Structures are given as structure tokens and as C-alpha cells.
Amino acid sequence: MHVWRADLDRPRWPGAEGLPEDERRRAEAFLRPLPQKRWIAARWALRAALGRYLGQPPAAIRLVAGEHGKPRLERLAGGLAFNLSHSDRLALIAVAAGHEVGVDVERVAGKHPQGFYERWTEHEARVKCLGVGLTGVAPGAGPEIEVRRLDLGAEFAASVAAASAVGAVRGWTLDPPHRRPVLGVSYF
């Protein structure tokens, strides 16, 4: 499994004008500029990461929503599965071939102990892997899903989940303008 990390506050992320119409409408619905900017940057980060696997420019990546809203590639691409999560300025994109994945990241806000956020990201990564939504499956129900916590330091809690053994998790940092990510640094 690969996990791409993107700083949504970095300059040079493209704007909403290059996104498909449905995503531009969603971006326009944001009332505050900073969450809107970060949401748009997260969509471009997702396309940039997927473009690396598909050999396509980010603007060419077309997504559709699954039954419960989980994004998928418009055209099947060799079993490539992915999932996106973002919180505050950080986005994580999990990518795997041949099995479903889920990822969740939450900024530790101090309202709850660190363990609360760790357990929450484990739960959310699991249900995102299943593609059923937060209320769609009880803990322990459904197919076997392996969940692993990611170490992002004290500011964020994060987990990834896979519908098979997770195995090695390799991490990369993705910077705009999507030309070349910083590779070779595993941060988990």
C-alpha cells in the first residue's frame, strides 16, 4: 500500500476552474475561503497521486461516486483502489492494487485524549475501506479488514485499512504543481 501526504496550504495548487463541474459546484458551496481552498487542493492532490499510477495528467483523471459516495475511477484501471482523507491542512491518499483501501486523518484538537482520535481514525478508515459510510457497519461485522495506525506525530492521528493484509506501507510527500513528488522517504 502506498500513502501520499499533501500539505493543502502549500502554494501553487490549481484552482477550482480545472475541476469537473460537479466538483466545482461542491467547492462553490463552501462558505469560508480556507476550507474551500483546502478542499480544492485535496481534490488536486488525489488526481496528482492517481495520475502517477495511470500515466495521466491530474486534469484527465475522472472520478465517479460509488453507492455510498466513495470515489472511484470512472474507467477501471487494473484494480487500482484508492481513498482520500483530509483534516485541517493535511491530506492523505491511500492507493493499492487488487483490494479496497480506506484512510482517515484527524487533527488532534485537544478536546479529547490522543487515544480517542486514534480509535476514531481506525474506525473511519475501516468503514471507508468497506465503502459503507459511518453508520453502515458495526465494529467487528463484515469482511476481515486490517487496520494500521500511521505515525504522523502528535498533531495528527491517522490510520489506513485494507481488505487484505496491509503489508508494507510506503509513504511519499506530494507537492504541487504535481510534477515530481518527493520519493524514497517512508514516514510511517
N, C-alpha and C positions, 0 to 999 in steps of 0.2 A: 504494500500500500504506500502511496505517496501522499504527503500532505504539504500543500503550498500555503505559505504565510504571506499576507499582504498588508502593508500599512496603508489604510484608506485615507490618511491625512497627508500622504506624500503628494507633492505637486505633480502635474502632468498626466493625471488620469483623464481620459477623454470625457466629454460631457454627455448629456442625455441624447443629444441630437443624432448620434450614431446608433443608438439602441433601436430595436424593433418597436413598432407603435404601441403595443400593449405595455411594454416596459417603460416607455416614455410617459404614458398616461399614469402608471403607478408612481413614477418619480414626481410628476407634477402634483400628485395628491398630497405630498408631504407638506406640512405647514411650516416647518422650520428648515432653514437652509443647510445647517450642518448635518442633520440626519439624512436629508435628501442627497447631499454631496457624497456622503459615505455609502448610501445605498447604491448610487450610480457607480461609484468606484468598485464596490463589491461585485456588481454585475460584469464590469470590465475585467476585473481580476479573474473571475470564473472563466470568462471567454478566453482570456490570455493563457490560463493554465491548460484548458481543453485544447486550444489551438496548438500547443506544443505537441500533444499526442496525435492530433489529427492532421498536422501539417497545413493548417489553415490560418489565415489572419483572424484575430478576435472578432472583427465585424462580420465575418462569414459564418460564425457559429450560431446555429438556430436551435432554440430550446422550446420544448412543449411541457405542459404540466401533466403529471400523472393524475390518477383518480383522486388522491388526497392532496394534490398540489406539489408533490416532489418533482423538481425539474428533471427532464430527460433530454437527450439529444433528439432532434427532430428525425434524423435518419440514424438507424442503428449503426454503430461503429465498432464492430468486433467485440461486443460485450463490454465496452467501456462504461463503467459506472462512476458516479461522482456525487458529491454533496457539498453544499456551501453553508457556512455559518459565519455570522459577524456580530461583534459586540463592540460598541464604542469605536475605536479607531482600527481594530484588528479584524481581519477576515482569515478564515481557514477554509481550504478546499481540499477534500479528500478525493483521491482518484484510485481506482483499482480496475483490473480486468477480470471478467468472469464471475464476479459476485457483487452483490449490493453493498454499499457503504453508507455510513452516516457520520456526521461530525457535529460537534457543538462546542462553542466557546462562549464564556460569560465573563464579563469584567467583575472582579471581586469588589463589591461596593462597600463592604464593611457593615452592612445591615445584618448579615448572618455570618457565622464562622466559615472558614475556608472549606471545611468538610461538607457544608450544605451545598456550595457551588460545585464541588467535585462530584457529589452524588447526583445533583441535578444534571450536569453535563453528561454523566454516564447514562442516565435515563433518557435524556433527549437524543443523544447520539444513537441509542438503541432503537427508539421508535422512528427516528429519521431513516435509519438503515432499513427498517421494515416498510417505510413509506406509508404508515397508517395514521399519522397525526398523533398529537399528545394524548388524546383520550381513547385511541383505537386499540390498545392492547394493555393488559395488566402485566405488571412486572412478573417475569417467570413464565408468562404464557407465550405461545407462538414458537416459531422455529428457534433453534440454537443460534444465538448471536454472541460473538466475542467482543468485549468492550475493553479498551485500554485507555488509561489516562495519559495525557500529554503534559509534559513539564514545561510550562511557559513562564515560570517564576510566580511571584506572589500576587501580581496584579491581575492575572487571568487564570481561570480554570478551564480545562478543555479535555475532551475525550473523543476517541474515534471508535467506530463499531463496524464489524464486518459479518456477513452471513457465512463466513468460513473462518478458519484460523487467520488471525491478523498477520502473524509472521512479523517480519521486519517492517518498521515504519520509518521511511526516509523522508526527511523534511527539507524543503527549499524555501528561499525567500524570493518573492516575485515583486519586482519594482516596475513602475511604469517607465517608459512607454511600451512595455511588453516585448522588447526586443530580445533581451537575454536575462534570464533570472540568475541570481547568484546561486551557483550549484555547488554540491560537494560538502555542504555543511549540514550535518544532521543535528537538529536541535532538540531531539527527544531522547 
